[in-house]
């Protein structure tokens, strides 16, 4: 039994070291912003994006198209996607809003939005339904989504 427990412990340690890069990278969520990216809590999400407590049907609360990055600090693909999302925030400043949601800190929000895989990006047009991508996607896919889904030139 001791051999099985030790083997399982070593396996778990290898899993977390290999799949998640070993060293978590912290985001600047204490100030509420990270450059041109706005960090959302459950309450600010309801105010700025969608109040799922009041509305049964999707109703975007914003005036500019948005990208919402659902991430976790321990997620390696999330850490690789983050600079690309931040670059989009700079490139399309004034045309789109980029939000980040730490799914570990905002578990109720993540569950309410049906987030089950990370990273998940939600592309929110001003009118119409949002669309999502899951996993690490190439920059070309992100640019295409900004133009096609968000209708930004």
C-alpha positions as CSV (number, residue, x, y, z in Angstrom):
1,X,0.0,0.0,0.0
2,X,2.9,2.3,0.8
3,X,4.4,1.7,-2.6
4,X,1.1,2.6,-4.3
5,X,0.7,5.8,-2.3
6,X,4.3,6.9,-3.0
7,X,3.9,6.1,-6.7
8,X,0.6,8.1,-6.9
9,X,2.3,11.0,-5.1
10,X,5.2,11.0,-7.5
11,X,2.8,10.8,-10.4
12,X,0.8,13.8,-9.2
13,X,4.0,15.8,-8.7
14,X,5.1,15.0,-12.2
15,X,1.7,15.9,-13.6
16,X,1.6,19.3,-12.0
17,X,5.2,20.1,-12.8
18,X,4.9,19.1,-16.5
19,X,1.4,20.1,-17.4
20,X,1.4,23.4,-15.6
21,X,5.0,24.5,-16.0
22,X,6.0,24.1,-12.4
23,X,6.1,27.8,-11.6
24,X,2.8,29.7,-11.4
25,X,2.8,33.2,-12.8
26,X,0.7,35.7,-10.9
27,X,-1.4,38.3,-12.8
28,X,-1.9,41.8,-11.6
29,X,-5.4,41.3,-10.3
30,X,-5.1,43.4,-7.1
31,X,-5.5,46.7,-8.9
32,X,-8.4,45.5,-11.1
33,X,-6.5,46.2,-14.3
34,X,-3.5,44.8,-16.1
35,X,-2.4,47.3,-18.7
36,X,-5.4,47.6,-21.0
37,X,-7.0,44.6,-19.5
38,X,-9.7,44.8,-16.8
39,X,-9.9,42.1,-14.2
40,X,-13.5,41.2,-13.3
41,X,-15.0,39.8,-10.2
42,X,-18.4,38.2,-10.0
43,X,-20.1,41.5,-9.2
44,X,-18.3,43.6,-11.8
45,X,-19.0,40.9,-14.4
46,X,-22.7,41.3,-13.6
47,X,-22.5,45.1,-14.0
48,X,-20.3,45.3,-17.1
49,X,-21.0,42.1,-19.0
50,X,-24.1,40.0,-18.1
51,X,-26.2,39.9,-15.1
52,X,-27.0,36.2,-15.1
53,X,-28.8,36.6,-11.7
54,X,-31.5,38.8,-13.2
55,X,-31.6,37.8,-16.9
56,X,-32.5,34.4,-18.3
57,X,-31.6,35.4,-21.9
58,X,-28.2,36.8,-22.8
59,X,-28.1,40.6,-22.5
60,X,-24.7,42.3,-22.9
61,X,-24.4,45.3,-20.6
62,X,-21.5,46.9,-22.5
63,X,-21.2,49.4,-25.3
64,X,-18.1,48.0,-27.0
65,X,-17.4,44.5,-28.1
66,X,-15.5,42.4,-25.6
67,X,-13.1,39.5,-25.1
68,X,-13.3,37.7,-21.8
69,X,-10.3,35.6,-20.8
70,X,-11.2,32.9,-18.3
71,X,-7.9,31.7,-16.8
72,X,-6.1,30.3,-13.8
73,X,-2.6,31.1,-12.6
74,X,-1.6,27.5,-12.5
75,X,-2.7,26.9,-16.2
76,X,0.3,26.7,-18.6
77,X,-1.8,27.3,-21.7
78,X,-3.4,30.3,-20.0
79,X,0.0,31.8,-19.3
80,X,1.0,31.4,-22.9
81,X,-2.3,32.9,-24.2
82,X,-2.3,35.9,-21.8
83,X,0.4,38.0,-23.7
84,X,-1.6,37.5,-27.0
85,X,-4.8,38.7,-25.3
86,X,-3.0,41.6,-23.8
87,X,-1.6,42.5,-27.2
88,X,-5.1,42.5,-28.7
89,X,-6.2,44.9,-25.9
90,X,-3.4,47.3,-26.9
91,X,-3.9,46.9,-30.7
92,X,-7.7,47.5,-30.5
93,X,-7.7,49.9,-27.6
94,X,-10.9,52.0,-27.9
95,X,-12.6,49.5,-30.2
96,X,-12.9,46.5,-27.9
97,X,-12.7,45.9,-24.1
98,X,-10.6,43.0,-22.8
99,X,-11.5,41.4,-19.5
100,X,-9.9,38.7,-17.5
101,X,-11.6,36.4,-15.0
102,X,-9.5,34.3,-12.6
103,X,-11.6,31.2,-12.3
104,X,-10.0,30.1,-9.0
105,X,-10.9,33.4,-7.4
106,X,-14.3,33.6,-9.1
107,X,-15.5,30.1,-9.0
108,X,-19.2,31.0,-8.8
109,X,-18.9,33.1,-11.9
110,X,-17.0,30.4,-13.8
111,X,-19.6,27.8,-12.9
112,X,-22.5,30.2,-13.8
113,X,-21.0,30.8,-17.2
114,X,-20.4,27.1,-17.8
115,X,-16.6,27.3,-17.9
116,X,-15.2,23.8,-17.6
117,X,-11.9,24.0,-19.6
118,X,-9.1,26.5,-19.5
119,X,-8.2,28.8,-21.1
120,X,-11.6,29.8,-22.4
121,X,-12.1,33.0,-24.4
122,X,-15.5,34.5,-24.8
123,X,-16.0,36.8,-27.7
124,X,-18.9,39.2,-27.0
125,X,-20.3,41.3,-29.8
126,X,-22.4,44.4,-28.8
127,X,-25.5,42.7,-30.4
128,X,-26.0,39.0,-30.7
129,X,-24.7,35.9,-28.9
130,X,-21.2,35.5,-27.6
131,X,-19.0,32.7,-29.0
132,X,-16.1,31.0,-27.3
133,X,-12.8,29.2,-28.0
134,X,-11.3,26.7,-25.6
135,X,-7.6,26.0,-25.2
136,X,-4.5,27.7,-26.6
137,X,-5.4,29.2,-30.0
138,X,-3.0,30.8,-32.5
139,X,-2.9,34.6,-32.8
140,X,-4.3,34.3,-36.3
141,X,-7.5,32.7,-34.9
142,X,-7.8,35.5,-32.3
143,X,-7.4,38.2,-35.0
144,X,-10.0,36.5,-37.2
145,X,-12.5,36.3,-34.2
146,X,-12.0,40.0,-33.5
147,X,-12.9,40.8,-37.1
148,X,-15.6,38.2,-37.8
149,X,-17.4,37.8,-34.4
150,X,-16.8,41.3,-32.9
151,X,-17.0,43.0,-36.3
152,X,-14.0,45.2,-35.6
153,X,-12.0,46.5,-38.5
